[in-house]
Amino acid sequence: MTSEHAIELSHVAKTYRGKVHALRGVDMRVARGEVFGLLGPNGAGKSTLVKILMTVIRPTRCEGSMLGHRIGHKPTLGRVGYLPEHHQFPDYLTGAQVLHYFGALAKTPRRVRKKRVGELLDLVGMTRWRSKKLGSYSKGMRQRIGVAQALINDPELVLLDEPTDGVDPVGRRDIRAIIARLRDDGKTVFLNSHLLSELEMVCDRVAILVQGQIHQQGTIDELTADQHRYLIQVGASDLERSEQIAGAIMAEGVSRGEETSTLVLDTTDAERIQPVIDALRGASITIEAIRTHRPSLEDLFMRAVIDPETGKEHGPGAAENTRPRVQA
Amino acid sequence: MSQTTTLLIDSLRHLRSRYLFWISLALSALGAVALFGTYSFTPEGIRILWFRPIENAELVAGSDGPRMMVAGIFNGFFVRFWLSWGVMILALVSTASVLPDFLRSGAIDTALAKPISRVKLFLVKVFGSLLFVLFQVAVGVVLAYLLIGLRFDMWIHGALWAIPLITLQFLYLYCFAALIAVLTRSTLASLIGTILIWFMVFIVQFAANQFQENAATVRAQSELFRTRITQTETLADEENRELNNFEQFRINQYNKRIIESEKAINGWLGTWDNRLQRIELGVPKTGDIRRILANKVKAPIATEMMSLFIDVNSDEFRPPNVDEDEWSAQIQAGDEGKRAVRDVDTWVSIGSSLGVSFLALGFATLVFVRRDF
């Protein structure tokens, strides 16, 4: 059974003890061979969703498939790699033993394991520590072993929950390189993180999960396509006059930027800003720079987590006894 | 390597990583050496270490005494105090954290995310903890078996039954430890809960055994008194004479005791004996393991063991208001009572104990299978 999607989910819901709605009808598709990022604030349901995929949590409702099989199909997990958040591997095992142990549980033949353990330890830079017990490892080293563990069965799909948690900048770069390599090898990578810059650097597509629902999903370009803006930098003394001139021409969508002496014009249309430039130049205002600005993932994220009704951020945690919102 | 083998090897690695494992192993070996390597039997009697032999006609090398004493020490000390209590407590302490640690969020996730069923994962993990006891008992028992065989030329093959039987005893308790661990995910709760269950089982078994022994003793006494009445009457008939006053007095005494015994058997003693036997059927009978093992090694009962060192029929132990004949009957009946308690139906005992323990384990498995982690 093959499918163009590594993961296809619809109506995924999880309610704890009849009160806490951790997930409220998640629909999501992850294409084969892509790096997909799931982001959301703490308690949004990201880990719950991943745990449902990995059969760690039983969903209240779940339709869909993973690698062509229904969610919860145990044999399929042999083709999936998983790094849980806050994992705790046994301290009494060495790095190599951890890989052998989880490899054997994933039904990877011993002969294959022996070869892959060496390769993976090398890949995550832990060869020198292969015979040392995990009890002597730092958090970053454990995380590297965790990543290697997720790859021991040469999976088609890898789910990494906060893979760079506790890892130093060099380690982060290494993990990003591993993810890029996995993508080049045709693997699908599902990343769960709230480190937005990390996701932005490696993900082909992202989804934003807020209070148990997907708020937005797509490529970063798709999600920001209608949100490009122009920034015009003028002299500090000219900012107020510039804002008045631009406001008179554009009527709306003119504001001051966060940077010094910057005027923000909310439009993606270059034609619309030409009269503003002409007017500013006509008023002898010095234009120091003009550039386009694409919102970052952080901008998208912040917009997603603001409650439109209150104008405030959604608090951490899942929704309690609230009706599902209409999906954006 | 199969998933099962991997999990079992991991359990062994886990247990080996604990100091208690090695301490317990050393104590097992030390216990075996202390109990079976520090004395020998000579033509005069028994020699302790390098000291002069203590003369004892019952313990002369080559007689039945030494075998009885060695089997008695094996069952009464090595099994009873070390394997059944010492190793068991160390094993419970050592393994109490195995399941709670395994069930911790972050530890369990990775294992659950593998292509292995939850039932298999849980049960193999539970049975993996038995390796602690299996290892400890195997080392201690094999060492004891070899010491007894090589030093005394007595090959008590039945002693080797201690390995599976003591492991079974631990399984009875560990099923409850697993249930509490799954319900609470707490090492302390699992340990204390299991020890409390063990204590309750001990109380139930102790009470049941006391009533069983007393009831059996009373029955045996009645039977002995009846036999003696018959013997006295037959003797008088054979001698073609009437019973003399002393004989008549004794028969009256015996009859009085028989009536008292029957009253007790048909009354409170018999009722409570039956009740407790039924209650005992519903608990994991940890105490029966030692009795089953005693039968396997043909260990002597207490009075037989004591008779190697003292004359238990001696007048100095006889209460003043009991005559010699009745004292002898009481000792004999007491022995019958002790034998009755030891006369465990192996399959009923193991079957019913496993039934109760597996019920707890089954419930634990169900909770594990249905739980979100």
Interface residues (C-beta under 8 A of the other chain):
Chain A: Y16 K51 M54 T55 V56 I57 R58 K74 P75 T76 L77 G78 V80 Y82 P84 E85 H86 H87 Q88 F89 P90 D91 Y92 L93 Q97 H100 Y101 F102 A104 L105 A106 K107 R110 Q149
Chain B: M1 S2 Q3 T5 T6 L7 D10 R13 H14 R16 S17 R104 S105 G106 A107 I108 D109 T110 A111 L112 A113 K114 P115 I116 S117 R370 D372 F373
